[in-house]
């Protein structure tokens, strides 16, 4: 039986996946990917400390990177381009 791939189905076949830690200072930070992705990726951010905001959205997401606006501190991120075509 063929599985449906995608974020909603729980199965991901990512063309490009990049992750790391971004340090927010002064309420904003910019992440530039090592290699640009084919399409604008889905980005998930999580704080590294409990005192920080629980949900922080990625802003201005493009094939080459994104910005983060949130409490100062470090955030883990995962960026995935799951388009296969």
C-alpha positions in Angstrom: 0.0 0.0 0.0 1.4 3.4 -1.0 1.8 6.0 1.7 0.9 9.6 1.3 3.9 11.7 2.1 3.6 15.2 3.6 3.6 17.0 6.9 -0.1 16.3 7.7 0.1 12.6 7.0 3.1 12.2 9.3 5.4 10.8 6.6 8.0 13.2 5.1 10.1 12.7 2.0 12.2 15.8 2.1 14.1 17.0 -0.9 16.2 19.2 1.4 16.3 19.3 5.2 18.4 21.7 7.2 18.6 22.2 11.0 20.5 24.1 13.5 20.4 26.6 16.3 19.7 30.3 15.9 20.6 32.9 18.5 18.1 35.7 18.8 19.5 39.0 20.2 17.6 42.3 20.3 14.4 40.4 19.5 15.4 39.3 15.9 17.7 37.0 14.0 18.2 35.9 10.4 19.1 32.4 9.3 20.7 31.8 5.9 20.8 28.2 4.6 24.1 26.7 3.5 22.4 25.7 0.2 19.2 27.3 -1.1 16.2 25.0 -1.3 14.1 24.4 -4.4 11.0 26.0 -2.7 10.3 27.9 0.4 10.4 25.3 3.2 8.2 24.6 6.2 10.1 25.8 9.3 9.7 24.6 12.9 11.3 26.5 15.9 11.5 25.4 19.5 13.1 27.3 22.4 16.1 25.8 24.1 15.1 27.1 27.6 11.7 27.0 29.4 11.7 30.7 30.1 11.4 31.5 26.4 8.2 31.7 24.4 6.8 28.3 23.6 5.8 29.2 20.0 7.8 31.3 17.7 6.9 31.5 14.1 9.5 31.9 11.3 8.9 35.1 9.3 9.9 35.9 5.7 10.6 32.3 4.8 12.3 32.0 1.4 14.4 29.4 -0.4 17.5 30.9 1.0 16.5 31.5 4.7 14.1 33.1 7.2 13.9 35.5 10.1 12.9 34.9 13.7 11.3 37.5 16.0 11.1 36.4 19.6 12.5 36.5 23.1 16.3 36.7 23.2 18.0 33.3 23.5 18.7 30.3 21.4 16.1 28.3 19.3 16.5 25.0 17.5 15.1 25.0 14.0 14.3 22.4 11.3 13.5 23.5 7.8 12.2 21.0 5.3 11.3 21.3 1.6 9.0 18.4 1.1 8.0 19.1 -2.5 9.1 16.2 -4.7 8.4 17.8 -8.1 
